């Protein structure tokens, strides 16, 4: 049974890709942010996050749209495929910026009814700032997995939208 982790830098399109893989394979996917943030952007305690992810990853099949470092070990222990989005910074940041501006203006709810605001976007906790703080670490992790003797056979690194679309075509139309 497939156990798929979609992983990439902030703004790379992990949730969108996970939803499309889910549709094509007929498997449910989990939006990780829904498990890690309560209303008003209150973080779920780490122990509770680990418990939730452990339960999901104990299932025979699953798709996660990311994995946080504090519990990355849990899905990695059972993953059958890591779909890693290793896009250039300009692409992922551009997508993130457009998405964030749209959400601020439209007040589109995200995980558990939370909304992004101009105040949040301009704060130190901004998703835009997080992109810059986490980009190198996440990219390094992806590239390390691609050459790791234990994981490399389970990693697909996609470096462009064209590569991603071509890979999706191998899954059929669902």
For each residue, the residues with C-beta under 8 A, 3 or more apart:
1: 60 61 80
2: 25 27 61 63 80 81
3: 57 61 62 75 78 79 80 81
4: 18 21 27 62 63 64 79 80 81 82 83
5: 63 64 66 67 75 76 79 81 82 83
6: 14 15 17 18 21 63 64 65 66 83 85
7: 14 66 67 82 83 84 85 138 141 142
8: 12 13 14 66 84 85 86 87 92 138 142
9: 12 85 87 89 92 131 134 135 138 139
10: 92 96 127 130 131 134 135 138
11: 92 93 94 95 96 97 99 127 131
12: 8 9 85 87 91 92 95
13: 8 16 17 85 87 92 95 164
14: 6 7 8 17 18 65 66 85
15: 6 18 19 31 33 65 66
16: 13 19 20
17: 6 13 14 20 21 65 83 85 164 168
18: 4 6 14 15 21 22 29 31 63 64 65
19: 15 16 22 23 29 65
20: 16 17 23 24 168
21: 4 6 17 18 24 25 27 29 63 83 168 171
22: 18 19 25 26 27 28 29 63
23: 19 20 26 174
24: 20 21 168 171 172 173 174
25: 2 21 22 63 171 174
26: 22 23 174
27: 2 4 21 22 61 62 63
28: 22 62 63
29: 18 19 21 22 62 63 64 65
30: 34 35 56 62 63 64 65
31: 15 18 34 35 65 111
32: 35 36 53 64 65 66 67 68
33: 15 36 37 66 110 111
34: 30 31 37 111 112
35: 30 31 32 44 49 52 53
36: 32 33 43 44 49 68 111
37: 33 34 41 42 43 44 111 112 114
38: 41 42 43 44 112
39: 42 112 113 114
40: 114
41: 37 38 114 120 125
42: 37 38 39
43: 36 37 38
44: 35 36 37 38 48 49 52
45: 48 49
46: 49 50 70 71
47: 50 51
48: 44 45 51 52
49: 35 36 44 45 46 52 53 68 70 71
50: 46 47 53 54 70 71 74
51: 47 48 54 55
52: 35 44 48 49 55 56
53: 32 35 49 50 56 57 64 67 71 74 75
54: 50 51 57 58 74
55: 51 52 58 59
56: 30 52 53 59 62 64
57: 3 53 54 62 74 75 77 78
58: 54 55 78
59: 55 56 62
60: 1
61: 1 2 3 27
62: 3 4 27 28 29 30 56 57 59
63: 2 4 5 6 18 21 22 25 27 28 29 30
64: 4 5 6 18 29 30 32 53 56 67 75
65: 6 14 15 17 18 19 29 30 31 32
66: 5 6 7 8 14 15 32 33
67: 5 7 32 53 64 71 72 74 75 76
68: 32 36 49 71 72
69: 72
70: 46 49 50
71: 46 49 50 53 67 68 74 75
72: 67 68 69 75 76
73: 76 77
74: 50 53 54 57 67 71 77 78
75: 3 5 53 57 64 67 71 72 78 79
76: 5 67 72 73 79 151
77: 57 73 74
78: 3 57 58 74 75
79: 3 4 5 75 76 82 154
80: 1 2 3 4 154
81: 2 3 4 5 154 155 156
82: 4 5 7 79 145 151 154 155 156
83: 4 5 6 7 17 21 156 158 167
84: 7 8 142 145 146 155 156 157 158
85: 6 7 8 9 12 13 14 17 92 142 158 164
86: 8 139 142 143 157 158 159
87: 8 9 12 13 91 92 158 159 160 161
88: 91 92
89: 9 92 93 135
90: 93 94
91: 12 87 88 94 95 161
92: 8 9 10 11 12 13 85 87 88 89 95 96 131 135
93: 11 89 90 96 97 128 131
94: 11 90 91 97 98
95: 11 12 13 91 92 98 99
96: 10 11 92 93 99 100 127 128 131
97: 11 93 94 100 101 128
98: 94 95 101 102
99: 11 95 96 102 103
100: 96 97 103 104 116 121 127 128
101: 97 98 104 105
102: 98 99 105 106 108
103: 99 100 106 107 108 110 115 116
104: 100 101 107 116 117 118 121
105: 101 102
106: 102 103
107: 103 104 115
108: 102 103 115
109: 113 114 115
110: 33 103 114 115 116
111: 31 33 34 36 37 114
112: 34 37 38 39
113: 39 109
114: 37 39 40 41 109 110 111
115: 103 107 108 109 110
116: 100 103 104 110 120 121 127
117: 104 120 121
118: 104 121 122
119: 122 123
120: 41 116 117 123 125 126
121: 100 104 116 117 118 126 127 128
122: 118 119 126
123: 119 120 126 129
124: 129
125: 41 120 129 130
126: 120 121 122 123 129 130
127: 10 11 96 100 116 121 130 131
128: 93 96 97 100 121 131 132
129: 123 124 125 126 132 133
130: 10 125 126 127 133 134
131: 9 10 11 92 93 96 127 128 134 135
132: 128 129 135
133: 129 130
134: 9 10 130 131 137 138
135: 9 10 89 92 131 132 138 139
136: 139 140
137: 134 140 141
138: 7 8 9 10 134 135 141 142
139: 9 86 135 136 142 143
140: 136 137 143 144
141: 7 137 138 144 145
142: 7 8 84 85 86 138 139 145 146 155 157
143: 86 139 140 146 147 157
144: 140 141 147 148
145: 82 84 141 142 148 151 152 155
146: 84 142 143 152 155 157
147: 143 144 152
148: 144 145 151 152 155
149: 152
150:
151: 76 82 145 148 154 155
152: 145 146 147 148 149 155
153:
154: 79 80 81 82 151
155: 81 82 84 142 145 146 148 151 152
156: 81 82 83 84 167
157: 84 86 142 143 146
158: 83 84 85 86 87 163 164 167
159: 86 87 163
160: 87 163 164
161: 87 91 164 165
162: 165 166
163: 158 159 160 166 167
164: 13 17 85 158 160 161 167 168
165: 161 162 168 169
166: 162 163 169 170
167: 83 156 158 163 164 170 171
168: 17 20 21 24 164 165 171
169: 165 166 172
170: 166 167
171: 21 24 25 167 168 174
172: 24 169
173: 24
174: 23 24 25 26 171
